[in-house]
Each structure stands twice: as structure tokens, then as C-alpha cells.
Amino acid sequence: MSSRRTSAFVTAALAASAIAAHVTTAAPPEASATAADPVARGRYLVKVMVCNDCHTPWHMGPNGPEPDMSRELSGHPEGVAVTAPPALGGAWQWAGAGTNTAFAGPWGVSFTANLTPDPETGLGRWTPETFVAAIRSGRHEGQGRPILPPMPWPMYRNASDEDLRAIFAYLQSIPKVRNRVPQPIDPPAAN
């Protein structure tokens, strides 16, 4: 290979490597947010941990089902009654409601919580310590009833205290939505 071709090849390879390195290592600005701005860090974590997928009611949008961001993180809508879940078995071991906020399985029926800062129906009376305890223990308020599937608290409990506190700071910054989520429904008694 001539030195001119070798030089051009090396230059192209270095340019491609530099572009690839930039593309694969570039992160959104929120990803690098730290304790200096816990609300921004919490917003980023809520997005990448897909909290809106279950805690924000879904509706039919122009392109199909989508989260109704006017009710962001408000949990299962209190005005949507859940009927008996469909019969499950075979490949279908659990089912979800069209709002993506109610789920049925061997645990009974679970409803996603209102994570807004409403003091009566959401997390408005919680403290950062209560929130961290709930995620770490998998129990409501860190000591009550179990947090039911499909909430992935066994994975989220591995987040740092700083990240869990940032999530809580963000949740306290969003608009309050008054929405009383139903209590879980126990599974039918075995005969």
C-alpha cells in the first residue's frame, strides 16, 4: 500500500473512531446531573426508569396508545372501575388494563400508585426517608403492605440513596393530581 493511501486510510480510521467514540459516549445533559441539581437528576432517572409507563394513565392518541401526560404519574384513575380480570393460564400468567395502571396475576389485582405530591392521595406527606425505605423494603411507606407486581422494586432498590432522593425530589416538583387509587384486590381464595 502506498504511503499516501496508508495515510488516508489511517486518517479515515481515526476520524471514524473519534465519531464513534463521541456518539457512543455522549449522554443527555440530565444524565450527568448530580446532587447540585437533584430535581434534574430525578427527572432523568424517572425517564430512564420508565416510571411513566405504568404510573401515568394511558389513552388512545393519534398514533396509538400513549401516556396521558396531563395526568403524569398520578396512578390508576379513580374513576376507572376494574372488572374481574380475564381467566389466566398457559402462556398468559398476568394481564394489564388498557390504562396500563392496573394488573392482574397470581397476586390478585394491583394498581399503580399516585406519585404526585398531592397530600391526600399521593406522596405529599411522605419524606425522602419514607420513599427510600419503601423502595428498599418493597413495602408501602417502608413498613406497610407489600408493593405488588409488576413494580420492579427488587431492581430499583439497588439505586443509590442519592439517586432515590433525587427521584423523590423530582416527584415532589411535579403538579399535584388529586386521584385516590384503589387498594389492591386479593387473589380469589383457593377452593
C-alpha positions in Angstrom: 0.0 0.0 0.0 1.4 3.4 -0.9 2.2 5.8 1.9 -0.5 8.3 0.6 -3.1 5.5 0.7 -1.9 4.4 4.1 -2.1 7.9 5.4 -5.6 8.4 4.0 -6.7 5.1 5.5 -5.3 5.9 8.9 -6.9 9.4 8.8 -10.3 7.9 7.9 -10.0 5.3 10.6 -9.1 7.9 13.2 -12.0 10.1 12.2 -14.4 7.2 12.3 -13.1 6.2 15.7 -13.5 9.7 17.0 -17.0 10.0 15.7 -18.0 6.6 17.1 -16.5 7.4 20.5 -18.4 10.7 20.6 -21.7 9.0 19.5 -21.5 6.1 22.0 -20.3 8.2 25.0 -22.5 11.3 24.5 -25.2 11.3 27.2 -28.1 13.7 27.7 -27.2 16.6 29.9 -29.6 15.3 32.6 -27.6 12.1 32.9 -24.7 14.0 34.4 -26.8 16.0 36.8 -25.7 15.4 40.4 -26.6 16.4 43.9 -26.1 20.0 42.8 -29.5 19.7 41.0 -31.4 16.7 42.4 -34.6 17.6 40.6 -32.9 17.5 37.2 -31.2 14.2 38.1 -34.6 12.8 39.4 -36.3 13.9 36.2 -33.7 12.0 34.2 -34.0 8.9 36.4 -37.8 8.8 36.2 -37.5 8.9 32.4 -34.9 6.2 32.0 -36.5 4.0 34.7 -39.8 4.3 32.6 -41.9 5.3 35.6 -44.5 6.9 33.2 -45.1 3.6 31.5 -47.1 2.4 34.5 -47.8 5.3 36.8 -49.2 7.6 34.1 -52.6 6.5 32.7 -52.6 5.7 29.0 -55.1 6.8 26.5 -55.5 6.4 22.8 -53.5 9.1 20.9 -53.3 9.8 17.2 -50.5 7.2 16.8 -52.0 4.6 19.2 -51.8 4.1 23.0 -49.7 6.8 24.8 -49.3 8.2 28.3 -51.7 11.0 29.2 -49.1 13.5 30.4 -51.8 15.8 31.7 -52.1 13.1 34.5 -48.4 12.4 34.8 -47.5 9.9 37.4 -51.0 10.1 39.0 -51.5 6.3 39.1 -54.6 4.3 38.3 -57.5 6.7 37.6 -60.0 6.5 40.5 -62.9 6.8 38.0 -62.0 3.7 36.1 -63.5 0.7 37.7 -61.7 -2.6 37.2 -63.9 -5.6 36.4 -62.9 -9.2 37.2 -59.6 -10.0 35.4 -59.7 -12.3 32.5 -59.0 -16.0 33.0 -55.3 -16.6 33.1 -53.3 -19.7 32.2 -51.0 -21.2 29.7 -48.7 -18.5 28.3 -50.9 -15.8 29.9 -49.9 -15.5 33.5 -50.8 -11.9 34.1 -52.8 -9.2 32.3 -52.9 -5.4 32.2 -55.7 -2.9 31.9 -55.9 -0.6 28.9 -54.8 2.3 31.1 -51.6 0.4 31.8 -52.2 1.2 35.5 -53.9 -2.0 36.8 -52.5 -5.5 36.6 -53.9 -8.9 37.4 -52.0 -12.1 38.2 -51.5 -14.7 40.9 -51.0 -11.8 43.4 -54.6 -10.5 42.7 -55.1 -7.1 41.2 -52.6 -4.3 41.7 -53.0 -0.6 40.9 -50.2 1.8 40.2 -49.7 4.4 42.9 -50.2 8.2 42.6 -46.7 9.5 42.8 -47.6 13.2 42.6 -47.2 15.4 45.7 -50.9 15.6 46.5 -51.0 15.3 50.3 -54.3 13.4 50.4 -53.9 10.9 47.5 -50.2 10.9 46.5 -46.8 11.3 48.1 -47.3 14.7 49.5 -47.0 13.6 53.2 -44.0 11.3 52.5 -40.5 12.2 53.4 -37.4 11.3 51.4 -36.7 8.7 54.1 -40.1 7.1 53.7 -39.6 6.9 49.9 -36.2 5.3 50.2 -37.5 2.8 52.8 -40.4 1.9 50.5 -38.1 1.2 47.5 -35.5 -0.6 49.7 -38.0 -2.9 51.5 -40.7 -3.4 48.9 -43.3 -2.2 51.4 -45.7 0.7 51.2 -44.2 3.6 53.2 -41.4 1.2 54.1 -43.4 -0.8 56.6 -47.0 -1.4 55.3 -48.4 -3.8 52.7 -46.1 -5.3 50.1 -45.5 -3.4 46.9 -47.0 -5.7 44.3 -46.0 -6.7 40.8 -45.3 -5.5 38.2 -43.4 -2.8 40.2 -39.8 -3.7 39.8 -38.7 -2.6 43.2 -36.3 -5.5 43.6 -34.2 -3.9 40.8 -34.8 -0.3 41.9 -33.7 -1.0 45.4 -30.2 -1.2 44.1 -30.1 2.5 43.2 -28.0 4.7 45.4 -29.6 6.7 48.2 -28.6 9.9 46.3 -30.5 8.7 43.2 -33.6 7.6 45.2 -33.6 11.0 46.9 -33.3 12.7 43.5 -36.3 10.8 42.2 -38.3 11.8 45.3 -37.2 15.5 44.8 -38.4 15.4 41.2 -41.7 13.7 42.2 -42.3 16.5 44.7 -41.7 19.1 42.0 -44.4 17.9 39.5 -48.0 19.1 39.6 -50.3 17.6 42.2 -53.1 15.4 40.9 -55.8 14.5 43.3 -56.5 10.9 42.4 -57.3 8.2 45.0 -56.0 4.9 43.7 -58.0 1.8 44.8 -56.5 -0.6 47.2 -55.1 -3.9 45.8 -57.6 -6.8 45.4 -56.5 -10.1 46.9 -56.5 -13.1 44.7 -59.5 -15.4 44.9 -59.3 -18.0 47.7 -58.3 -21.4 46.5 -61.0 -24.0 46.7 
